[in-house]
Amino acid sequence: MLTPYDLLRLKERLAVSSGDFLDQYCTIRWRTPHGFPEVMMNMDAANDNRCPFVTPKGCSVYEDRPGACRIYPLGRASTSHPLHGQRTEFYFVVREEHCRGFEQHREWKVQDWLVDQGMEEYNRINDLLMELYVQRTKRREVQPGPQHVQMFMMACYNTERFRAFVFDSPFLKKFDLGEDLTGSLRTDDLRLLEFAFQWLKFALFGEPTLAVKPDALKKALSTINK
């Protein structure tokens, strides 16, 4: 499975658009326990189901490899307390015969391994995704329709389309983002992804993560009153 941050790093590494990366390298799993689509990396069926980025010389995208590759052979689970929201995480070791790392007989502390593999930023961004999963699980009354599912895919996995949605639609007339944030969203893909999670909390669950402009709010209220 590829998280939104995984895809962001990979598509920038390959200098392709999000849509092209999805079309060429991914399959989308639409039915999931949490109700949101999951993006899966297509393995190379003609090459013993290897990752398409594995070459005779090793990983061709090593510096931008997905989080699941970085953290291996550890697994990570993260959740939030249903009442006060405090995050809890734990790690476990995945032992498989093909992993040669266990032959080195070197001991690692979990935190040292995470730092060595560059996992801090991956975990930070992935936890924003996890918050959406947790909200969906807690609020079963919220049933995402087809439009919500497409909105999730656009915001999380298609940088170019989401940027166009922000800047080429009435979006900025409705929400007060401030000049600094608006400027960064035009050029900074990571900041745009972080903002996407804010937007989804607002759009899917009604959380007050965005400030609505007074004029837009008055127009909305007048429409409701009519």
Secondary structure as GFF3:
##gff-version 3
##sequence-region A 1 226
A	DSSP	alpha_helix	4	14	.	.	.	ID=ss1
A	DSSP	alpha_helix	18	25	.	.	.	ID=ss2
A	DSSP	beta_strand	26	29	.	.	.	ID=ss3
A	DSSP	beta_strand	38	41	.	.	.	ID=ss4
A	DSSP	three_ten_helix	45	47	.	.	.	ID=ss5
A	DSSP	beta_strand	54	55	.	.	.	ID=ss6
A	DSSP	beta_strand	58	59	.	.	.	ID=ss7
A	DSSP	three_ten_helix	62	64	.	.	.	ID=ss8
A	DSSP	alpha_helix	67	71	.	.	.	ID=ss9
A	DSSP	beta_strand	74	80	.	.	.	ID=ss10
A	DSSP	beta_strand	87	93	.	.	.	ID=ss11
A	DSSP	three_ten_helix	100	104	.	.	.	ID=ss12
A	DSSP	alpha_helix	110	116	.	.	.	ID=ss13
A	DSSP	alpha_helix	120	138	.	.	.	ID=ss14
A	DSSP	alpha_helix	146	157	.	.	.	ID=ss15
A	DSSP	alpha_helix	159	167	.	.	.	ID=ss16
A	DSSP	alpha_helix	171	174	.	.	.	ID=ss17
A	DSSP	alpha_helix	179	187	.	.	.	ID=ss18
A	DSSP	alpha_helix	189	205	.	.	.	ID=ss19
A	DSSP	alpha_helix	214	225	.	.	.	ID=ss20
###
